[in-house]
Amino acid sequence: MKIPAQTALNSADYTRTLRRMVVPNTMTMEDVSVPGNWANVFSKVKADDEVIVVPEDRTWRLHLLVVEAGVGFVRTALIHAIDLTKAIAKAPAEDLSQVPEPPEGYKVNFAPKTLWRVLTDDPVMEVSRAHKTKGEAVQAAIEHARKASGLAA
């Protein structure tokens, strides 16, 4: 079944409100889901509003859709929930100022398909590829230079 042609398609900015609510640290995510716990704020939301709920200490975050609001209660549906005490941050970027220069006759560069790779200057040959960091690639260049010069045992 197709959506009827006369269906209204309004900008979401004019049809719902996004709200942010900070609750006391003593409240849990489960407490927020109880409709009667919204008795003090039921008049501030309406159906189809979205509410982002966080405690004062920012240990978790809920994104809720208001399904129904009535006198003394608000019924919500969960859009997204996250426990910020268990969230894992992205690994810090490599400090390139600490990475040594590759040995003479070698180049280290990045290419999207091969990641960090090691090349020789003359003749131009790819020594290794798929290094996740520049530091790993430089280390591979140093090891290759040792082997090529006969210094490695």
N, C-alpha and C positions, 0 to 999 in steps of 0.2 A: 504494500500500500504506500502510495506517495504522499508526501506532505502537501496539504492543499495550498493552492497558489495565493489565496487571500490570508494566509497565516502571517501574523505580525512578527516581524523580526527587528526587535528594538535593541539599541545599544544597552549593554548590561549596566552601564553607569547609571542609567535612569530607572532601572527596574529593580535593583537590589542595592544594598549597602554592605560594604565590608567594614567590620568593626574589630577592634582589638580590646581584649578584656584581660586585665592583670588580676589574678586571684591570690589569696594568701598562700604561703608555703604549706600550710596544713592541709590544703585541699589536694586531692588526687585527681587523676584523669577520670577515674570511676565516679567520683563525687560530682564532677561537672556533667556527666551523662544523666544524672537523676533529674527529671523534669522539675520537681518541686524545689530543688536547690536554686532555681532561677527566680524565685518569688520576689526578690528585691529589684530585679532588673527586667522583668517580663515586658514592661511598657516601653522599653528602649529598643526592642527588636520586633521584626515582623517576618512573616513567612517569606522564604527565599533570600533572606539576608545571610551573609556569611560572617562567622565570628572566629577570630583567632584568639585562643585562650593560652596564656602563659602564667606560671606562678612567679612570684616576686624574685625568686632565686634563679629563674630561667633554666630549670632542670628538665623540663619537657615542654612540648608545644602541641596544641590541637588545632585543627582547622575544621570547623563545623558548619553545616548547613542548617538553618532554622527551618524545620518542617512545619511546625505549628506553634503559635504563641497565644496563650489564653490567660485569663486572670489567675495569677499566682503560679504559672508554670510555663516552661518552654521545652518543646520536644525537638531534639536535634538529630541529625544524621552525621556520622563521621566521614569527613573527606580525607583527612590525613592526620596521623599521629606520629610523633617522634620523641623518643627518650634521649635528651641531649647529653645525659651522663654516659651514654653508650655510643654516641656518634663518634666516628673516626674522622679525624681531620686529614686532609691531603698531605702527603709527605712534603717537607720543605724542599724548595728548589735547590739545585746544586749550586754551591758557591764557586763560580768560575774563577774567582781571583786566587783560589787555593789550588787550582789544577795546573800542573807543570806544563811546559811547552813540549810538544812531541820532539823526538830526536831529529837531528839534521837529516834531510832527505825524505821526511815523512810529513804527510798532511792528515789532519783529522777534521772531518766536516760532517754535517748533518744532512740527510736526505729523507724525506717523508717515508719512502718505501723501505729504505735500508736502515733507518735510524742513524746512530753515530757510526761512522766507518773510518777505517784507516787506509790511506793510499800512499804508495811510494811516489816520489817525484819523477825519477828517471830510471827506467821507463815507468810510465803511469800504470800501476797495477793495484787492484784492490786486495789488501792483505786480510782484512776481516771486516765484518759488518754486524749489525743488530745489537750493538752495545746500547744499553739504556741510558748511560750518562757519558759525558765527554771524558770524565776522569777514567772510566773503564776503557774507553777507546785509546786514550793516551797511554795507559798502562799496557795495553795490547801492542801498541807501537813500540814501546820501550822493550818489551819482551821479544818482539820480532827482530828488532835491531840487534839485540844481544845474540840471538840465534844466528842471524845472517852474518855477523862479524866473527862468529866462532867463540864468543865469550861464555856462552851458556854451556853448562856441563850436562 
